[in-house]
Amino acid sequence: MKNTYSFAGLVLTGLCCISSVSSPERALFREIDNSATFVTRPDSISKAAPDSSRFSYNTLVSGLDEPMEMAILPTYDIVVAERKGAVRYFNNATKELSTIAQFNVFSGIEDGLLGVAADPGFARNNWLYFYYGVAGDKHVSQLVRFELKDKKLVEGSKKVLLEIPTQRKYCCHSAGYITFDVDGLLYLTIGDNTNAEEIEGHNPTDERPGRELADGQASTANSQDFRGKILRIKPTSDDTPGAAPYSIPDGNLFPKDGSKGKPEIFAMGLRNPFRVSIDPKTKYVYWGDVGPDTEVPASEGKLSYDEINQARKPGFFGYPYFLGDNEGFPDYDFETKKEGPGKDPKKPINDSPNNTGIQELPPAQPAFIWYGKGPSKKWPLVGKGGASAMAGPIFYSDQFPNAPYKLPDYYNGKLFIFDWIRKWIMAVTMNAAGDYVGMEPFLPQLKVVAPIDMQFAPDGSIYLLAYGTNWFARNTNSGIIRVEYSEGNRKPVAVVSGGRRIGAAPFAVSLSAKESKDYDPGDQLRFEWKIGEKKVSGQELKHTFTKPGIYNVVLTVTDSQGAKGTATTEIKVGNTPPSVQVETAANRSFYWDNTTLDYQVKVADKEDGKISPPKVAVSFSYLPFGKDLAGALSTPAGNMQFAATEKLYASLDCKACHTMNTKSVGPALTEISKKYAADETAEEMLAGKIIKGGSGNWGSYPMPPHADLPKEDAKQLAAYILSLTKTQKTRPLTGNIELEEHKGKGNEGAYVLLASYTDKGANGIEPLKSSDYIVLKNPLIQMEDYFEGNAGVVVATLNTGFNSYISNITNGKFVRFKDIDLKNVRTIRLRVQEHGAGGTIEFRQDSKTGPLVGNTKLSGGFLDDLKTGWKEIVVPVEGAGGLHDLFLIFKNESAKSPLFHIDWMYFEQ
């Protein structure tokens, strides 16, 4: 499961679907025979993409622990398989989530509970199928069937259909997806389960003695091994002891007698076939195959492609010999380290001593779509970076007769594919023969975090299963999302906002539905809240929980036509978050030379009672970088980084492979920090690796390159990582700190005093952490760094004397700076250029019309050389202490032209 998928944090922002179908491709579509069985029609290309506002969504469940696959039942209840063995059940009627089983699974490497599917005849037989690694010393995975009764698995109904021998020494690739076709045939994907950690930049074909676990020719290219395959079987209904649990359907890759290979095999030569779907009309099989990381040159970068495959018939799909359009790997000798000619895709020969199957394999079938880590010339919309290709369902309008939420005919006959790391879903258009024609983004407004499963429900809605941001972790942004399309009246979007969600009993909550909306003009909305059996009407909810527990509050929003939208929020009662306050008599925004920061930390917790001072973490740091520390205090105490770096880190694909404290696909950030703590060259080295990519220091998984990342940004990321485990001096709860470290280090550093406390937990609610902090920055603030405003910014160039400033300042414009403490500030020094009509500057706190704390007037004039004419003026100020927003309002009601320029402001004691 090297690269996977999940989905959450969905926000509707507007859709711009861009068709990649060129004019010649459109002409090709006009020539298609409309009688073809593949129902992609020319009008689906010529029609405009549907209005994005006609798609509504609802997050049914969040906070799952590594969800892998879901089964949508006829009642729209949903069964979810979590990798560590839990079977979760979402009750569609009550909107409640429960755990109905806990399998004893082996969840090392990428194994665990990987798949779940409902039998096509579930309405009459209540059968569910699961695929998981069985715990214990016997290294096997099993495909099993259970009966579901009264929302519980009947233990005595367990039937093992298949047992797959595996190795558990090396990572990776387990796959494990289960699905059915329209004929009731079950498809199971199995990864190659081959050592991917020691391939020396090549494909895994290590034939040296004792290295069979690193030889994909022993698994995926072996006709007598289940690994690296898609299996196709027909489960039987005969539960008589000794009866065969399944039969072999006609048309698999090898004869039913097993003479040439396992008769269950439909497709072989796969690496990590993570998601599979079957076209209900053509019976073509589609899957995403997650690719390797090699150093072998290819037509597009390196031969490290992820693939979307299309099987029109059973066959061999190339790995470990070929990728993409049958581009071949050289025959690499792991003993001599020499390369030889690769295999012939028309007649591949598996002559490995570790092969127990046939030697002459079927001709290799090329991929349908493939792309590497860099930009793709052939498929530019797929982007670049780390990748995890997956295939979703194919949509046919006539498969959903009278379905209220089915997609418009625009999507008729299109295949949906998605990528977990790159955060997109694409709709792929094909011609009547099933050949690729084009692709386009699908619902980019959903802001994909990482879907791992995508299915259509009988009512035409789309269900997305979100794995979440980080590997091998319970993610708050994991869950189940239901997406609906409506041609007529649209469902309202229910949104719960406001109020605390956790506290001690009795716990009063105040929630609001005011952010809910409806896209149909004139609709009047009705609001109903449900807490257990209690229902409350109205846009606002005020309710007091008297007993500890975890409660679901369900908001239902109903429009004038009776359409409903729902949203669920969780309330935890029984533990009060600690109160942490850092008090000081000094200024809370700025430091100056020869000043002292006095502080006192006060902590209280209702349940813990008396607080032991050693349990309170108090740290103090000087960070010689970054102007804006807002939002950066979520990092470990004493290891804060400026917000720009946090945002940069989040915008890249880093989180897919690295977590803060635990090993994921890559090492934990804290482990990297520890390893290089004493290395003075580490920042430069890590920055280079971030840009160029590479592998070898931490195992097999190469880090994808970020060639477009500026070196300074890469160095900031490296500095951030290295700062995470720097030892911080433990500070007492009260003290005085001389501020000396900033001297001689420029204007962009900041002091951070951070205090935090984690309580003990109470009444079944987990321990809660609270913190408070003081950030002291240099009193010199560049005007172009305003948080909000409408002044123009002039970039520093040779023509400006390499000076940046704000300009195009006209009457009524403003700029706003956050969290400015005027305590002990007597004047603000401004560097201005009186070029323009002139006017006044008003300094106001909290809003554009808030209390006036100072003002000044600038004369007009015009300069021939804008590199000259700068001067400093002093503005007396007197305002409230504490953190307030500071607004600069610019005025000259008689002027039609710009007023003046401002470079910086300096806060003086």
VOMIFI-50963 format. One line per 4 residues: number of its first residue (from 1); their letters; for each residue x, z, y of C-alpha. Coordinates in steps of 0.001 Angstrom, whole numbers, padded with zeros to 6 digits, m for minus. Example, Ala and Ser with C-alpha at 12.3 -4.5 7.8 and 13.67 -1.06 7.14 Angstrom:
2
1) AS) 012300/007800/m004500; 013670/007140/m001060
END
This chain:
909
1) MKNT) 000000/000000/000000; 002943/m000629/002258; 000740/m001830/005064; m002952/m000937/005183
5) YSFA) m005942/m000679/007407; m008397/001530/009278; m010692/001515/012276; m011957/003871/014978
9) GLVL) m012034/004572/018680; m014370/001624/019162; m015193/000663/022741; m017377/m002231/023891
13) TGLC) m015590/m004054/026684; m016720/m007669/026441; m015897/m010542/024105; m013936/m013715/024600
17) CISS) m013777/m015505/021270; m011234/m018298/021495; m011660/m021051/018961; m008424/m022413/017590
21) VSSP) m010151/m025557/016340; m008566/m028572/017976; m010309/m031791/018977; m009061/m033705/015901
25) ERAL) m010331/m030856/013744; m013724/m031082/015415; m013766/m034784/014640; m012997/m033996/011019
29) FREI) m016009/m031696/010921; m018283/m034446/012200; m017291/m036530/009192; m018210/m033848/006667
33) DNSA) m021028/m034663/004288; m023765/m032164/005149; m024893/m032157/001544; m021706/m030369/000446
37) TFVT) m022278/m027089/m001368; m019895/m025300/000954; m022195/m024553/003849; m019881/m024742/006849
41) RPDS) m021712/m027002/009289; m020414/m028957/012292; m022850/m027109/014566; m021091/m023827/013800
45) ISKA) m018068/m025257/015570; m019834/m026768/018548; m021940/m023677/019260; m020647/m021084/021661
49) APDS) m019599/m017724/020318; m022423/m015170/020496; m022794/m012751/023378; m020666/m009697/022617
53) SRFS) m023352/m007343/023932; m025538/m008327/020983; m023167/m006450/018688; m023771/m002717/018578
57) YNTL) m021856/m000150/016578; m022266/003361/015290; m019554/005657/013963; m021257/007234/010964
61) VSGL) m018373/009424/009793; m014951/010344/011155; m011963/012423/010059; m011668/011217/006447
65) DEPM) m008532/011902/004394; m007016/008518/003496; m010190/006558/002708; m009389/003569/000500
69) EMAI) m012630/001786/m000419; m016356/002273/000005; m019427/001421/m002059; m022655/000761/m000142
73) LPTY) m025624/001811/m002265; m029128/000259/m002104; m030308/003270/m000069; m027460/002661/002426
77) DIVV) m025846/005858/001244; m022094/005307/001033; m019557/006497/m001519; m015951/006664/m000268
81) AERK) m012813/007015/m002385; m010085/009114/m000735; m006571/008575/m002028; m005886/012221/m002876
85) GAVR) m008840/012201/m005289; m011930/013251/m003342; m015143/011273/m003718; m017107/011564/m000463
89) YFNN) m020827/010856/m000147; m022542/009900/003115; m026283/010525/003038; m027846/007840/005220
93) ATKE) m031117/009763/005632; m029589/013035/006829; m026343/011546/008257; m024434/014268/006400
97) LSTI) m021148/013926/004526; m020362/015844/001349; m017787/015869/m001458; m019364/015022/m004816
101) AQFN) m016240/014994/m007009; m012515/015685/m006970; m010510/013641/m009465; m007233/015066/m010728
105) VFSG) m005030/012205/m009620; m001373/011372/m009309; m001073/010630/m005599; 002674/010137/m005321
109) IEDG) 004186/006948/m003912; 001074/004855/m003175; m001005/005895/m006181; m004136/008018/m006189
113) LLGV) m007851/007288/m006126; m007715/003726/m004840; m011016/002003/m005529; m014753/002499/m005904
117) AADP) m017561/m000002/m006452; m021212/000139/m007366; m022465/m001839/m010356; m024559/m004906/m009409
121) GFAR) m027379/m003238/m011328; m026900/000132/m009640; m030581/000398/m008688; m031449/000705/m012379
125) NNWL) m028290/002127/m014024; m026653/004247/m011249; m023155/003207/m012353; m020092/003652/m010159
129) YFYY) m016610/002355/m011017; m013349/004033/m009931; m009674/003147/m010239; m007075/005902/m010001
133) GVAG) m003683/007127/m011164; m004243/009794/m013796; m002392/013059/m013163; m000011/014338/m015796
137) DKHV) 002989/013166/m017756; 001343/010015/m019077; 002025/007384/m016423; m001181/005387/m016452
141) SQLV) m003941/004337/m014095; m007508/003959/m015306; m010560/001906/m014462; m013481/004199/m015277
145) RFEL) m017258/004232/m014968; m019546/007181/m014147; m023256/007635/m013741; m024366/008990/m010372
149) KDKK) m027309/011363/m010598; m028748/013539/m007840; m025777/012575/m005676; m023328/013933/m008249
153) LVEG) m021147/012262/m010867; m022299/013062/m014394; m019088/014256/m016076; m020250/013410/m019586
157) SKKV) m020977/009811/m018564; m017300/008932/m018006; m016253/005740/m019748; m012703/004370/m019572
161) LLEI) m012753/000590/m019359; m009060/m000135/m018842; m005822/001824/m018909; m002857/000370/m017051
165) PTQR) 000676/001629/m017860; 002726/002132/m014683; 006094/003495/m013570; 006242/006421/m011140
169) KYCC) 009935/006528/m010348; 010048/004014/m007543; 007665/003053/m004775; 005504/000905/m004387
173) HSAG) 002417/m001325/m004482; m000622/m000034/m006312; m003478/m002076/m004750; m006542/m000927/m006752
177) YITF) m009510/m002648/m005093; m012677/m003208/m007158; m015395/m005756/m006468; m017998/m007875/m008266
181) DVDG) m019014/m011515/m007977; m022565/m012897/m008105; m022304/m013290/m011893; m021603/m009584/m012397
185) LLYL) m017919/m010071/m013185; m015654/m007215/m012123; m012406/m007981/m010285; m009614/m005407/m010073
189) TIGD) m006425/m005872/m008039; m003195/m004258/m009268; 000081/m004179/m007346; 003420/m005151/m008836
193) NTNA) 004513/m001465/m009105; 008115/m002596/m008709; 011072/m000945/m006994; 011036/m002355/m003484
197) EEIE) 013744/m000052/m002153; 016936/m001713/m003442; 016460/m005463/m003151; 019500/m006085/m000911
201) GHNP) 017579/m008324/001453; 016255/m010517/m001385; 013325/m010618/m003767; 013086/m008061/m006608
205) TDER) 014663/m009939/m009512; 017379/m007500/m010573; 018182/m008374/m014209; 021048/m005927/m014668
209) PGRE) 020738/m003527/m017634; 018757/m000436/m016707; 017294/m002113/m013613; 014064/m003430/m015122
213) LADG) 012023/m001321/m012690; 013505/m003435/m009874; 012645/m006709/m011564; 009306/m008254/m010595
217) QAST) 009790/m010698/m013456; 008951/m007760/m015738; 005657/m007129/m013952; 004010/m009652/m011650
221) ANSQ) 005617/m012715/m013291; 005089/m011304/m016799; 001971/m012677/m018518; 001874/m009672/m020859
225) DFRG) 001757/m007057/m018066; m001236/m006077/m015947; 000779/m005336/m012810; 000888/m007760/m009894
229) KILR) m002385/m009307/m011006; m006064/m009743/m010299; m008027/m008952/m013440; m011505/m010323/m014183
233) IKPT) m013734/m008763/m016844; m017417/m008394/m017733; m018377/m004710/m018196; m020769/m004138/m021082
237) SDDT) m023781/m001850/m021163; m023203/m000769/m024772; m022229/002916/m024715; m022106/003208/m028496
241) PGAA) m018888/004997/m029573; m016256/002406/m030380; m018068/m000408/m028577; m015919/m002625/m026369
245) PYSI) m016297/m001494/m022741; m015987/m005050/m021468; m015768/m008663/m022554; m013491/m011481/m021389
249) PDGN) m015353/m014117/m019386; m014676/m017798/m019804; m012166/m019371/m017446; m009488/m016717/m017073
253) LFPK) m005835/m017749/m016896; m004890/m017188/m020539; m006693/m017645/m023867; m008984/m014850/m025007
257) DGSK) m006851/m014224/m028099; m003976/m012920/m025948; m001500/m015371/m027437; m000022/m016365/m024080
261) GKPE) m000846/m013414/m021911; m003306/m010667/m021178; m006725/m012331/m021378; m008025/m010148/m018529
265) IFAM) m005694/m011865/m016051; m007296/m014173/m013508; m004382/m014471/m011046; m000713/m013449/m011371
269) GLRN) 002406/m013653/m009251; 001097/m011165/m006680; 002952/m008427/m004841; 000359/m006095/m003339
273) PFRV) m003072/m007766/m003480; m004770/m005188/m001358; m008253/m006555/m000632; m010155/m009233/m002538
277) SIDP) m013473/m011016/m002011; m015303/m013748/m003894; m017159/m016589/m002223; m020733/m016273/m003535
281) KTKY) m021232/m020067/m003544; m017930/m021717/m004419; m016700/m018760/m006545; m013332/m019133/m004796
285) VYWG) m011377/m015857/m004796; m009668/m014670/m001596; m007206/m011828/m001157; m004562/m010563/001213
289) DVGP) m001107/m010064/m000277; 001201/m007734/001658; 004615/m009325/001875; 008208/m008114/001423
293) DTEV) 010950/m007582/003995; 013873/m009852/003195; 016804/m011443/004977; 016250/m014865/003401
297) PASE) 015855/m017627/006041; 012530/m019453/006019; 010639/m022108/007959; 009321/m019370/010245
301) GKLS) 011901/m016626/010608; 012597/m014918/007306; 010921/m015236/003936; 008881/m012068/004461
305) YDEI) 005409/m013531/004745; 002126/m011746/004366; m000411/m014054/002757; m004102/m014790/002613
309) NQAR) m004627/m016527/m000707; m007420/m018747/m001971; m007840/m019239/m005709; m010094/m022148/m006550
313) KPGF) m009088/m021612/m010152; m006995/m019092/m012090; m003272/m019434/m011637; 000195/m018228/m010767
317) FGYP) 000648/m017543/m007058; 004400/m017540/m006800; 005815/m014035/m006414; 008601/m013042/m006895
321) YFLG) 009884/m016600/m006727; 007920/m018128/m003846; 006018/m017198/m000700; 003890/m019102/001801
325) DNEG) 003796/m022814/001184; 005842/m022345/m002009; 009029/m021658/m000061; 011493/m020518/m002690
329) FPDY) 013841/m017570/m002857; 017379/m018338/m003939; 018352/m017103/m007400; 020277/m014008/m006341
333) DFET) 022690/m012393/m008793; 022639/m008649/m008092; 025882/m008234/m010073; 028028/m010859/m008323
337) KKEG) 026057/m010861/m005024; 025958/m014652/m005123; 023006/m016962/m004518; 022072/m019912/m006669
341) PGKD) 019300/m022535/m006606; 015763/m021160/m006693; 012981/m021959/m009153; 010962/m025158/m009276
345) PKKP) 007396/m024350/m008071; 006011/m027119/m010286; 007571/m025591/m013396; 008701/m021993/m012772
349) INDS) 010632/m020447/m015663; 010719/m016689/m016139; 013907/m016282/m018166; 014492/m012648/m017251
353) PNNT) 015549/m010434/m020187; 012850/m008021/m018967; 010038/m010560/m019438; 007834/m009994/m022480
357) GIQE) 005425/m012841/m021788; 005614/m016619/m021699; 008658/m018166/m020034; 007124/m021334/m018602
361) LPPA) 004570/m020189/m016051; 001743/m022245/m014583; 002669/m024222/m011456; 002902/m021999/m008398
365) QPAF) m000065/m022239/m006043; 000754/m021988/m002317; m000843/m019475/000014; m003888/m020361/002101
369) IWYG) m002576/m018676/005295; 000794/m016993/005710; 002753/m015417/008532; 005947/m013457/009025
373) KGPS) 007125/m010714/011358; 007803/m013053/014283; 005407/m015363/016152; 003805/m018034/013966
377) KKWP) 003865/m021647/015101; 001241/m022573/012539; m001125/m019665/013230; m000246/m018388/016729
381) LVGK) m003279/m016095/016982; m001979/m013743/014268; 000620/m012262/016612; 003896/m010676/015531
385) GGAS) 005450/m007426/014326; 004665/m005401/011229; 001877/m006878/009134; m000678/m006083/006469
389) AMAG) m002902/m009031/005620; m006294/m008446/004008; m009207/m010658/003070; m012776/m009687/003854
393) PIFY) m016095/m011256/002915; m017430/m014780/003448; m020648/m015012/005427; m023554/m017295/004494
397) SDQF) m026692/m017039/006558; m029002/m017940/003674; m027624/m015028/001625; m029449/m012675/004018
401) PNAP) m033045/m013929/004234; m035058/m011964/006806; m032125/m009582/007289; m032568/m007998/010713
405) YKLP) m028870/m007688/011606; m027258/m010741/010024; m024670/m012677/011988; m025723/m015818/013872
409) DYYN) m025354/m019218/012239; m022200/m019683/014298; m020392/m017742/011554; m022009/m019556/008640
413) GKLF) m019462/m020273/005901; m016610/m018435/007617; m014149/m016124/005913; m013225/m012856/007610
417) IFDW) m009622/m011710/007372; m007992/m008716/009007; m004639/m007065/009575; m004275/m003282/009574
421) IRKW) m001105/m003061/011635; m001802/m005870/014110; m005279/m004561/014850; m007337/m007738/014596
425) IMAV) m010123/m009363/012632; m010293/m013168/012446; m013101/m015524/011464; m011616/m018450/009520
429) TMNA) m013400/m021790/009551; m013114/m024103/006527; m014375/m027586/005797; m016718/m028580/003005
433) AGDY) m013889/m028589/000468; m012724/m025122/001470; m009651/m026330/003359; m008449/m024387/006379
437) VGME) m009643/m025734/009737; m009180/m022952/012292; m009425/m019271/013098; m010670/m017220/016032
441) PFLP) m010765/m013534/016950; m013837/m011686/015725; m015181/m008863/017896; m011972/m008033/019762
445) QLKV) m014038/m005674/021939; m014142/m003241/019024; m010525/m002289/019730; m009535/m002220/016067
449) VAPI) m007369/000706/015042; m006983/m000305/011412; m009812/m001343/009046; m009037/m000949/005340
453) DMQF) m012335/m002277/003997; m015024/m004612/005346; m018348/m005329/003646; m021749/m006801/004453
457) APDG) m024820/m004670/003751; m028086/m006262/002533; m029600/m005972/006030; m026788/m008136/007404
461) SIYL) m024902/m005334/009125; m021142/m004981/008750; m019584/m001779/007465; m015954/m001091/008318
465) LAYG) m013933/001652/006665; m011224/003093/008908; m008059/004474/007309; m006667/005839/010571
469) TNWF) m003449/005564/012521; m000865/007241/010286; m000001/006736/006635; m000554/009458/004029
473) ARNT) m002487/011639/006473; m005950/012839/007422; m006586/010941/010656; m009177/011898/013229
477) NSGI) m009748/008204/013926; m010585/007407/010311; m014197/006918/009301; m017109/004575/008638
481) IRVE) m018382/002230/011339; m021591/000227/011118; m021784/m002936/013250; m025096/m004701/013876
485) YSEG) m025956/m008041/015476; m029351/m008568/017073; m030840/m011839/018333; m033844/m010215/019977
489) NRKP) m034202/m006658/021111; m030901/m004852/020821; m030467/m001354/019534; m029440/001195/022134
493) VAVV) m025926/002603/021906; m026011/006369/021427; m023139/008314/022987; m022696/012096/022954
497) SGGR) m020613/013499/025805; m019793/016733/027569; m019489/020300/026456; m017185/022330/024240
501) RIGA) m017467/021632/020511; m015794/024743/019132; m016119/028471/019821; m017201/031880/018548
505) APFA) m020735/032904/017627; m022957/033111/019519; m021830/029714/020812; m023753/027924/023548
509) VSLS) m023302/024155/023706; m024362/021774/026432; m024337/018127/025385; m025439/015005/027207
513) AKES) m026695/011575/026192; m026374/010142/029700; m023584/007752/028675; m025884/006095/026121
517) KDYD) m026969/002620/027100; m029200/m000322/026284; m028309/m003954/026933; m031913/m005164/027305
521) PGDQ) m033152/m005011/030926; m036174/m002814/031484; m035882/m000787/028274; m036789/002856/028668
525) LRFE) m034871/005225/026423; m036063/008341/024604; m033630/010946/023325; m033925/013290/020366
529) WKIG) m031373/015788/019098; m031404/017105/015526; m029623/020298/014468; m030450/021050/010854
533) EKKV) m034244/021017/010763; m034613/021640/014485; m035411/018721/016813; m035085/018769/020602
537) SGQE) m036171/016018/022993; m034493/015100/026250; m031309/013568/027627; m029571/016941/027739
541) LKHT) m029174/019461/024916; m028597/023155/025398; m028443/025137/022188; m026934/028408/021033
545) FTKP) m025519/028711/017519; m025842/032297/016339; m023980/032093/013023; m020487/030804/012128
549) GIYN) m020325/027463/010379; m019771/023736/010812; m022849/021960/012144; m023736/018303/012590
553) VVLT) m025646/017447/015760; m027331/014039/015504; m028458/012205/018635; m031096/009493/018188
557) VTDS) m031770/007163/021108; m034957/005056/020890; m035768/002140/023184; m039156/000813/024312
561) QGAK) m039385/m001450/021251; m038726/001343/018788; m035120/000349/018053; m032890/003340/017380
565) GTAT) m029223/004129/017793; m027604/007302/016466; m024415/009266/017011; m023224/012375/015227
569) TEIK) m020932/015075/016581; m019540/018101/014793; m019791/021627/016196; m017541/024354/014774
573) VGNT) m018700/027928/015288; m016674/031000/014425; m013362/030775/016271; m012661/030829/019999
577) PPSV) m009720/028761/021260; m007052/031056/022728; m006765/031423/026485; m003241/030633/027734
581) QVET) m002366/030787/031424; 000954/030317/033201; 000876/031968/036618; 003411/031670/039435
585) AANR) 003759/032520/043091; 005821/029363/043549; 004683/025786/044115; 003284/024176/040903
589) SFYW) 004236/020577/041773; 007756/020432/043197; 011245/021850/042988; 013753/022061/045816
593) DNTT) 017420/022965/045974; 018249/026651/045743; 014773/027740/044657; 013523/030045/041916
597) LDYQ) 010535/029646/039627; 008850/032944/038875; 006288/032914/036072; 004022/035099/033986
601) VKVA) 002330/033977/030761; m001017/035577/029917; m002609/035047/026479; m005917/036305/025118
605) DKED) m007846/035525/021946; m011264/036962/021105; m010766/037061/017351; m007050/037920/017191
609) GKIS) m007302/040821/019617; m003915/042121/020754; m001382/039305/020977; 002135/039807/019677
613) PPKV) 004538/038375/022314; 006877/036766/019725; 003924/034636/018559; 003701/032989/021988
617) AVSF) 005992/029971/022335; 007495/029705/025815; 010011/026961/026547; 011663/025565/029630
621) SYLP) 013354/022160/029902; 014793/019814/032459; 014051/016189/031645; 016305/013789/033559
625) FGKD) 013876/010903/033235; 010335/009876/034036; 008126/010217/037080; 004837/010895/035362
629) LAGA) 004508/013603/032726; 000719/013483/032540; m000485/013475/028968; 002997/013909/027531
633) LSTP) 002625/017593/026735; 001097/016838/023328; 004630/016604/021932; 006299/019688/020462
637) AGNM) 007086/022528/022837; 010209/021906/024844; 010477/018278/023755; 008203/016576/026279
641) QFAA) 008697/012989/027327; 007260/011084/030215; 003865/009502/029734; 005122/005934/030070
645) TEKL) 007200/006363/026922; 004269/007916/025065; 002121/004945/026033; 004867/002495/025090
649) YASL) 005319/004165/021696; 001560/004037/021059; 001338/000368/022082; 003869/m000755/019476
653) DCKA) 003477/m000683/015678; 005630/002463/015303; 002781/004797/014335; 001957/002684/011308
657) CHTM) 005207/003749/009643; 006309/006951/011388; 004533/010251/011860; 005856/013190/013834
661) NTKS) 006665/015640/011041; 006036/014070/007621; 007507/011110/005766; 005292/008053/005812
665) VGPA) 006392/004478/005128; 009362/005387/007291; 011002/008746/007980; 009400/011359/010217
669) LTEI) 010481/011174/013845; 011716/014758/013662; 013939/013858/010679; 015485/010995/012636
673) SKKY) 016040/013356/015535; 017753/015922/013301; 019973/013353/011610; 021450/012077/014847
677) AADE) 021358/015311/016864; 025173/015537/017150; 025830/011798/017510; 026599/010916/021113
681) TAEE) 026169/007199/020377; 022782/007638/018690; 020649/006599/021667; 022411/003250/021991
685) MLAG) 022389/002695/018230; 018704/003539/017799; 017743/001381/020766; 019531/m001552/019163
689) KIIK) 017779/m000966/015856; 014371/m000785/017552; 015026/m004206/019093; 016721/m005921/016130
693) GGSG) 015002/m004151/013226; 016882/m003439/010029; 017028/m001265/006939; 019301/000692/004676
697) NWGS) 019583/004128/006246; 016276/005563/005051; 015348/003448/002026; 013883/000054/001331
701) YPMP) 011387/m000474/004098; 012973/m002430/006912; 011775/m001699/010411; 010343/m004874/011964
705) PHAD) 012201/m006143/015035; 010860/m005843/018581; 012873/m008660/020082; 010790/m008838/023278
709) LPKE) 011207/m005158/024091; 013470/m004609/027127; 016590/m002635/026300; 015734/000087/028817
713) DAKQ) 012361/000626/027113; 014088/000801/023727; 016535/003378/025101; 013646/005440/026433
717) LAAY) 012039/005394/022993; 015329/006422/021398; 015779/009243/023909; 012256/010437/023201
721) ILSL) 012896/010576/019451; 016232/012338/019868; 014657/014961/022129; 012132/016082/019531
725) TKTQ) 014312/018633/017754; 016600/019794/020513; 016898/023546/020234; 015155/025299/023085
729) KTRP) 015922/028767/024366; 013115/031193/023603; 011812/032688/026817; 010019/035973/027502
733) LTGN) 006454/036064/028798; 007641/036849/032330; 010754/035809/034156; 012553/034102/037021
737) IELE) 014394/030818/036554; 016964/029445/038979; 016350/025704/039442; 019854/024255/039444
741) EHKG) 019993/021641/036673; 018583/018803/038772; 021457/018737/041231; 023330/015467/041235
745) KGNE) 020937/013829/038748; 018787/011631/040983; 015152/011861/041944; 013223/011199/038740
749) GAYV) 013830/014313/036668; 011332/017103/036059; 011304/020741/034971; 008706/021704/032370
753) LLAS) 007658/025255/031573; 005347/025221/028558; 003544/028134/026901; 001432/027811/023752
757) YTDK) m000266/030041/021221; m001877/029262/017868; m004441/031784/016672; m004995/032958/013111
761) GANG) m008263/031139/012507; m011527/032959/011913; m014842/032732/010053; m013876/029641/008097
765) IEPL) m012666/027726/011167; m009054/026549/011168; m006389/028011/013513; m006638/026685/017059
769) KSSD) m003854/026034/019526; m004019/026257/023315; m001323/025720/025920; m000652/025750/029624
773) YIVL) 002267/024397/031587; 003933/023873/034924; 005615/020548/035663; 007903/020543/038688
777) KNPL) 009034/017147/039945; 011237/015967/042766; 009462/016283/046146; 010346/012672/046960
781) IQME) 007461/010438/045817; 007577/006664/046046; 004350/005343/047522; 004018/002543/044982
785) DYFE) 003645/005189/042263; 000139/006104/043401; m002322/006984/040653; m005244/005130/042214
789) GNAG) m005722/003032/045343; m006054/m000417/046837; m002868/m000914/048849; m000632/m003814/047920
793) VVVA) 002785/m003182/046373; 005847/m005120/047496; 008390/m005439/044710; 012033/m004717/045529
797) TLNT) 013957/m007992/045902; 016844/m009367/047921; 014365/m010373/050626; 013179/m006762/051048
801) GFNS) 016628/m005235/050942; 015844/m004167/047363; 013214/m001808/048727; 009733/m001477/047207
805) YISN) 006843/m000142/049268; 003092/m000428/049845; 001735/m003062/052204; m001443/m004993/052990
809) ITNG) m002802/m001699/054279; m006044/m002405/056156; m008789/m000236/057606; m010517/001882/054957
813) KFVR) m007935/001472/052204; m006495/004497/050439; m004063/005728/047812; m004465/008814/045596
817) FKDI) m001813/011033/044019; m002752/013495/041265; m001917/017177/041036; m000208/017846/044363
821) DLKN) 000250/021522/045240; 000625/022126/048997; 001464/025802/048584; 004494/026580/050790
825) VRTI) 004577/022933/051967; 004769/022791/055753; 005394/019100/056462; 005338/015714/054764
829) RLRV) 008096/013325/055792; 007108/009632/055661; 009362/006580/055738; 007337/003941/057530
833) QEHG) 007670/000504/059044; 005429/m000122/062044; 004826/m003761/061239; 001188/m004638/061906
837) AGGT) m001723/m003483/064014; m000962/000224/063663; m003467/002969/062952; m003878/006461/061582
841) IEFR) m003092/008118/058267; m005309/010985/057131; m004222/013360/054362; m007227/014785/052476
845) QDSK) m007564/016967/049402; m009809/016317/046372; m011634/013210/047667; m011602/010507/050337
849) TGPL) m013914/012699/052410; m012414/016027/051372; m010770/018635/053597; m008383/017136/056173
853) VGNT) m004927/018724/055748; m002908/016532/058120; m002875/013260/060049; m000612/011033/062106
857) KLSG) m000821/007868/064157; 001497/004870/063864; 002034/002308/066622; 001588/m001395/066102
861) GFLD) 004220/m004108/066309; 005687/m007039/064472; 009188/m007444/063038; 011120/m010642/062408
865) DLKT) 013190/m009060/059644; 011269/m006839/057233; 014517/m005332/055942; 014864/m003454/059226
869) GWKE) 012704/m001254/061376; 012214/001573/058899; 012015/005080/060339; 011069/008578/059245
873) IVVP) 008255/010609/060755; 007187/014194/060070; 003539/015142/059553; 002566/018858/059681
877) VEGA) 000168/019765/056845; m001827/022838/055929; m003956/022796/052803; m005153/024821/049875
881) GGLH) m002614/025844/047267; m002961/024915/043624; m003190/021492/042018; m005379/019078/043980
885) DLFL) m005551/015333/044300; m004060/014165/047598; m005614/011130/049306; m003984/009108/052066
889) IFKN) m006716/007309/054040; m005701/004453/056364; m007818/003722/059440; m008054/001340/062399
893) ESAK) m011617/000146/062791; m010737/m002415/065466; m007987/m004126/063479; m008635/m007115/061239
897) SPLF) m005048/m007418/060030; m002732/m005094/058064; m001681/m001880/059825; 001830/m000846/058646
901) HIDW) 004089/m000341/055606; 005021/002935/053864; 008024/003431/051582; 007924/007060/050427
905) MYFE) 006833/010585/051267; 008811/013800/050938; 007206/017252/050731; 009134/019838/052759
909) Q) 008997/023626/052734
END
